[in-house]
């Protein structure tokens, strides 16, 4: 069974200083469209972008989890964010 593709923000190549603005714009736009769940691709790299995104989400009290792969393992380079429950 193929899962429906979630709206996605790909942060590959972003600088940490630019992460908060990009995530904020994406979440606000997605929320205005009535989107319930989105994904944010942070990549794995050094972990700095992922940490910046997770800090932003925690500060904004956005629930999130790592994407689950078909084998049940977590994909630590992609976060699933719940905008409305």
C-alpha positions as CSV (number, residue, x, y, z in Angstrom):
1,X,0.0,0.0,0.0
2,X,1.4,3.4,-1.0
3,X,1.1,6.2,1.5
4,X,-0.2,9.6,0.5
5,X,2.7,12.1,0.1
6,X,2.7,14.8,2.7
7,X,3.6,18.4,1.9
8,X,7.3,18.7,2.3
9,X,9.9,21.3,3.1
10,X,13.4,20.2,2.0
11,X,16.1,21.9,4.0
12,X,19.1,20.3,2.3
13,X,21.6,23.1,1.7
14,X,20.1,25.5,4.2
15,X,22.2,27.4,6.7
16,X,21.1,27.1,10.4
17,X,20.5,30.9,10.4
18,X,17.8,30.5,7.7
19,X,16.0,27.5,9.2
20,X,13.6,29.2,11.6
21,X,12.2,31.6,8.9
22,X,11.8,28.8,6.3
23,X,10.1,26.4,8.8
24,X,7.8,29.2,10.1
25,X,6.7,30.2,6.6
26,X,6.1,26.6,5.6
27,X,4.1,25.7,8.8
28,X,1.9,28.9,8.5
29,X,1.2,28.3,4.8
30,X,0.4,24.7,5.4
31,X,-1.9,25.5,8.4
32,X,-3.8,28.1,6.3
33,X,-4.5,25.3,3.7
34,X,-5.9,23.1,6.4
35,X,-3.0,20.6,6.2
36,X,-2.9,18.4,9.3
37,X,0.5,16.7,8.8
38,X,3.7,17.8,7.0
39,X,7.2,16.6,6.6
40,X,10.4,18.5,7.0
41,X,13.5,17.0,5.4
42,X,16.5,18.0,7.5
43,X,19.0,15.4,6.2
44,X,21.5,13.9,8.5
45,X,24.7,15.7,7.8
46,X,26.2,17.3,10.9
47,X,22.9,17.4,12.7
48,X,22.9,21.2,13.1
49,X,19.9,21.9,10.8
50,X,17.9,19.0,12.4
51,X,18.7,20.4,15.9
52,X,17.6,23.9,14.8
53,X,14.3,22.5,13.4
54,X,13.6,20.4,16.5
55,X,14.4,23.4,18.8
56,X,12.0,25.5,16.8
57,X,9.2,22.9,16.9
58,X,9.6,22.4,20.6
59,X,9.5,26.1,21.3
60,X,6.3,26.4,19.2
61,X,4.9,23.3,20.9
62,X,4.4,21.5,17.6
63,X,4.2,17.7,18.1
64,X,6.6,15.9,15.8
65,X,8.1,12.5,15.3
66,X,10.7,10.9,13.0
67,X,9.3,9.4,9.7
68,X,8.9,5.6,9.9
69,X,10.3,3.6,7.1
70,X,8.6,0.5,5.6
71,X,10.7,-1.7,7.8
72,X,9.5,0.1,10.9
73,X,12.8,1.9,11.6
74,X,13.0,5.7,12.0
75,X,14.3,7.9,9.3
76,X,16.2,10.5,11.4
77,X,16.5,12.8,8.4
78,X,12.8,13.5,8.0
79,X,10.4,14.9,10.7
80,X,6.7,14.5,10.6
81,X,5.0,17.5,12.2
82,X,1.4,17.5,13.3
83,X,-0.3,20.8,12.8
84,X,-3.8,20.0,14.0
85,X,-5.0,16.9,15.9
